[in-house]
Amino acid sequence: MIELRGVRHAFWAGDQPILALDGVDLAVAAGEFVALVGESGCGKSTLLRLVAGLLRPSQGTIRVGDEPVTGPRPDVALVFQRSVLLEWRSALDNVLLPAEIRGLPRVASVARARALLARVGLAGFEQRRPRQLSGGMQQRVALAQALLLEPAVLLLDEPFGALDAITREQLNDALLALWAARRATVLFVTHDLAEAVFLADRVVLMTPRPGRPAASFAVPFDRPRTTAQRYSAAFAELCLTIKRAMAQQESGIEDNGARALGGAAR
């Protein structure tokens, strides 16, 4: 469903290019849930924006389904780390915004929006404005909004990163329940290895900048996922394996840096 081949992307800071991604080859099967992890600045969010069509790659090709990505498309939804809800609209009207932009029939859209808000635990909060909702509730609205048009691809950029641990686990469960209902293809960016392992079918570790996939870890746990799995020895071992791989990358950077400094000193 998602395919990146030879993708390279650079930003410009004045007249200096900053290479964010280089040589990215990644394929995600239809209905697969893939988590992207890696140190800050490795290009995870940039990769999502490229797949969403918000950025154009400096080099390489990106396809969703059978079509090249040339810009934003209605079958791809993106959820950001912090909700971008409109303050003057109610929760219900924020969820309805994609349908309004597309000019879809309101009655059917309202029914679906109400059902989604109920699925994320916000029944009874339809008329609340964003300022009347907690951060976790705002992210629930953002998730419902992203799912309103039943996208084939769902991109999530650390959507629960700013939330407390209890709320985060609750939203992990809500996301998995919503995903199980339609099995959209998901790319999920997170810094939390336990969250990645709990949610995903596969965890992809990115190299430090310029980012590219360095390793892929299959998650062997049955679905539906359970709270008990989070505290099992096998779960902890997989998290530790990924953490060790990240540490090896960091050690390699330090060693290379030390050699470079040593060479300069000589």
C-alpha positions, 0 to 999 in steps of 0.5 A: 500500500505504501512504497518508498524507493530511493527517497532523499529529502533535504531542507535548506537553512539559508544557503546550506542544505540539511539532509534529513533522509537519504536512501529510504527504501520502505514498503508497507503492506495493505492493512499493516501497522508499522511503527517508526522509531529512532532518535530525534531528528532522524527524519521520521516526521519528514517521512510521514509528510512525504507520504502524506504529500505535504512535501515533495522528495528531493529524489526518489519515488513514493507510491500509495496504492498504485499511484505516485504521491504528488500531493495531499489525497483524500484517502490518506489522513495525518494526525499530528502530535498536537491536535490542530482543532479549530477553537471556534468549532465544537468537537462534532463540527471539528470531526465533520470538517473533512466531510464539509470540505469534500461537500459530502451529505451532512446527515450521513456525515453527522451520524458517522461523526457521532459514532466515531466520537462515541468509539473514542469515549467522547459521547456526550462531549459533541458540543464542547469546544477544544478549550473545554477538553483535556489534551487527551480528549482533544487527541481523541477528537483529532483521531475521530476527524482523521477516520471520518472519511475512512482513509486507506492510509493513516499516518500518526506523528507521535499523536500521544507523545504529550499525554500522561501514561494512563491516558496514553495507554487508553488511547493506544487501546482506542486506536487499536479498536478503531484500526481493527474495525477497518484495518487501514494501513498505518505508519505510526511515529513514536519515541516510546518503544513499548508503545511501538511494540504494543501497537504495531505488526512491525517496528522499523528502526531509523538511522540517525540523520540522514535517516533511512530504515536500519532494521525491522523487528516483527512483533509476534504477539497475537491480536487483539493486544492485551494489557497483560502483554505489556508486562510479559517477559517476551514483550520486555525482551523485544523492547530491550532488543530494539533498545540495544540496536538503537544503542549500537547506532549511538555508539557507532556515531560516538566512535566515528566522531572520536576518530574524526576528532583524533584525525583532526588533532593529528 
